[in-house]
Amino acid sequence: MIDGLEKEPAAAQAIFGDHLAAGRAFTEALARHGEELGLIGPLELPRLWTRHILNSALVAPLLRPGRVGDVGSGAGLPGLVLAIMRPDVLFTLIEPMERRVAWLERQAAELQLSNVTVLRARAEESKLFGALDQVTARAVSALRTLIPVTAPLLRPGGELVLMKGAGVDAEISAAQKAIRKYRLHDEEVLVLGEGLVSEVTRVFRATVD
């Protein structure tokens, strides 16, 4: 047991299923090295499972087979967690910082995730315009600045699956200009994990014309 690491919640088995062993391995690696590499803050270990790992894993059922880009992957949240849970999906983890890219590549190798490619770039410089079926992001920026960065990466009919906090409704109101400009439709907020975890996951989902 790693000192200070949150005990694995009972919900982890229900959420990860057959992929729990890999989920544990990634969680332990992040707990051991995350702070020293600047991936997580010093106060995150007591809530690592609840706030970060399960929070990310709950998004997995929203993905469909195809090519998914995770913008600003950082510590691998949600990108590596989702790649663990969805071996049928091809993930491109988009991250500009060299130190974080090295971490993502190392973890993908150690976890034997053959469905992961790591791309060192900012999303707007990634040359992935119109190439992706879905785009995820977590804790990157407000929707009014995130939509212009992520929506152009999607093919027509592609989908944004953006993890957000409790203030998502206010973000949507502030992002109306971007929503219109990038021709988003069928926007909705999904609340995942109610009755299963102590901290629910909120997702802004929308389709691009």
N, C-alpha and C positions, 0 to 999 in steps of 0.2 A: 504494500500500500504506500502510495506516495504521500508524503507529509502534506496535510492541508487540502488534499484533493477530495472533493465531494464524493460521498459514497454513491455508487451506481444506483440510480433510482429503479424501482421495480418496473417502471414503464419502458425502460430501455429494451427489455426483452420483447415486449409487444411491438415496439416501433421498429427495431432493427431486425427482428426475426433471425433468419439464418446468417445474417451479416454481423451479428453482435460481436463476434471475436475480433473482426477487423475494426469495428467501432471502438472497442476497448483499447486495442493496440494504438489507434490514432489518438484517442483521448489521453492515454498515458504518455505518449510521445510529446503531445502538446503541453501536458502538465509538467514534464521534465525540462523542456527546452523553451517553452513559449515566452516566458518572461525575459530570459537572457537574450533571446533573439528579437525582443520587442514586438512579439506577435499578440500577446495578451498582457493586460495590466496585472499588477501585483495582488489585486484583490479578487481576481477571477477564479482562482482554484476552488474555493468553497462552493462555487456555483457553476463550475465548468460544464458538467453534464446538463444541468437544468437549463441554464441560460444560453449556452452555445451549441453543444452537441445535439441534444434532442430538439432544440429550437430549429436547427438546420435540418435535421433528419425528417421532421414532419412534412417538409416540402416535397419529399421524394415521390409521393403518389401523383403529384401534379405534373410530373414530367412525362414525356412520351418518347418512344424510340426516335432517334434523330440526332442532330448536333446541337448541343447546348453550350452557350458561352457563359462563364461566370466572371463578371466584371469586378475588379478589385478583390481578387481572391484572398490576398493577405495570408492569414493563418490556415486557409483551407476551409473557411466557413462562408458559405455552405458547400463550396465546390467539391472538396475531397470527401466530405461526409456523404454528399449526394452520389458521388462516383462509387463509393463503397456500396451504397444501397441499390444503385441502378446500373449493373454491369451491362445492361442492354442499351445504354445511352452513351454517346460519345461526348466527352466534355473537353472544352478548351478553357483552361484557367488563365485569365488575362490579368497580369500583375506587372506594374512598372518597376518595382523596387528589387534590385538584384538579390539582396539578402532573403527576401521573401520568396523569390523565384527559386532560389537554391533549396529552401525548405520544402516548397511544393514538389519540386522534382525528386528530392530525397524521399519524401513520404510516399509519393506515387510509386517509386521503385520498391521501397520496403514493404508496402502493402500489396505489391504486385497488381497495380491497377492498370491494366492494358488499355483501358478506355479513356485515359487521361493524356492530354497534351498541355504543356505549360508554355505560354507565350509571354515573353517579356515585352510589354508595350502598354501604353495607355489605350483605352478602348477606342478613342477617336483616331489613333494612329495604327490600329491593328490590322488594317487592310482586310477586315472581315465584313465589309459592308454588304448587306444583303445575303450573307452566307449562312446565317444561323436559323434554326427552327424555334428556339426559345433562348431567352437571356435571363439569368438570375443575377442578383446582387444583394448584398447584406451590409447595412451600416456604411454605405458609401457616401450618399448625399441626399438632399431633399429631392422630391420628385421633379420639381421645376427645373433642376439642373441635371438630374439623372436621366430623365426621359430623352433629352437631346443627345446624350452620349450613348444610350443603349438602343433606342428604337431604330437608328439607321443600320444596326448590325443584323436586323431581322429580314428574312425573305418576306414577300407578301403573304399574309396569312399567319406569319410568325407571332409569337406570344411573349410578352414581358411577364416575368414571375419574380416580382421584386419584394423582398422581405422588408417590413416596415414596423415602426413602433406604434404606440397607442395614439399618436398624433397624426395618423395617416389621413384621416378625413380632412383635417386642415391642410395637409400637404396637397391633397387632390384639388381642393379649392384654389390653392395658390398656383397650381400647375395647369389651369385650364387653357392658357395660351399655348403651352407646349403640347397638351393633349390634342388640341385642334390642329396645330402646325404639323404634327407627326402622324396625323390621321389615325389616332387610336379609337377603338370602339369596343363595346362590350366590357367597359371597365367595371371591375368589382373588387371588393375587399373580402377576402376569405379569412376566417378565424379558425385556426387548426389546433387540435389537441385539447379542446375543452373536455373536462372530465377525465383526462388522461395524465396531464402534466400540470404543475403549479403555475407555470408561465406559458400562456398560449402564444402561438406564432401567428402574426398577421401578414398577409400577402396581398399586394396590389397586383391584380392580373388584368391584362388588356391585350387586345389583338391589334396588329398593324395591318393596314390595307396594303 
